[in-house]
């Protein structure tokens, strides 16, 4: 068994669009992971960033540590080898975390009536939003522009891809736009009609002051080769589901493999090697919970390479941090939540989905984690306890890691 691969250019062909939607529904319902090709992101944008990743990691330690994640209450910046943990065990990789460039909005004295958005910015999870730490331009020339261009292209792709997911599951197209775009955004075609994968919505001249854009996140990862003779366990990153985003687009730099996906049907690990011209797409816990398991958040891991470095770039589509999973579920069409039971699978949110999140400890398990920001904050406290203790204190870290 291998992961399905979908040709997104079929979305622009009226005679083939139905086939694509059937393939998409099957992939998300049955495995939750897939490759996409002909996705519309140019090779130049991908190469411009990927070619600068090795020089970034090759910088002297003092230059990488100058933008250490320890400097950032937003958990943005550099993490050294084996500093991040998954389910309590160290991940054998280095990484840089970047997000949509946004200002700080956390205010411990804020009240929901004191800002145009009508939100309570004293909630601790709002402290996750904030600006990036960047390497100096002279150290990696052109890096910042390359990353920002890549972020913009992937954000655009993710919005268009979500419209396909909505259509595949008979969710009114545009239902989720309110989470990612200003509500006054319009496009040349009606939201209820199928849109071309190449179409881009255009904002109106009067943006809604209550709209707050989410912060999408991106990691640049370097997995170090672990010789077979080494006593290290070989965990590039441990088994997990994605808790910090709505969906994930992953670029893998050939040729080194390592990503593996746990088959929901056979409980065996399926390899997901780099394939030229593709992204790997998977969905996060929030999407699975919101659809009551109709869309899977599938467990995956990375096995540390044995011969050479492995580089990859996962891009996580964020959601408003104050969004409750229950609120999103209420927007779903009637009957969507029972799809898995009607198919005779019976392993939706009350089965495999919930169990998988309990094992990973990173999902909306109970009322404490229903609000996305609480779940994401918990994820960061568990994976980077040192950063959490520095900026949030031991009591807060203790609460989120109990």
Secondary structure, 3 states (H helix, E strand, C coil): CCCEEEEHHHHHCCCCHHHHHHHHHHHHHHCCEEEEECCCCCHHHHHHHHHHHHHHHCCCHHHHHCCEHHHCCCCCEEECCCCCEECCEECCEEEEEEECCCCCCCCCCCCHHHCCCCCCCCCHHHHHCCCCCCCCCCCCCCHHHHHHHHHHHHHHHHHHHHHHHHHHCCCCCCCCHHHHCCCCCECCCCCCCCCCCCCCCECCCCCCCCCCCCCCEEEEEEECCCCCCCCCCCEEEEEECCCCCCEEEEEECCCCCCEEEECCCCCCEEECCCCCCEEEEEECHHHHHHCCCCCCCCCEEEECCCCCCEEEEEEECCCCCCCEHHHHHCCCCCCHHHHHHHCCCCCCHHHHHHHHHHHHCCCCCCHHHCEHHHHHHHHHHHHCHHHHHHHHCHHHHHHHHC
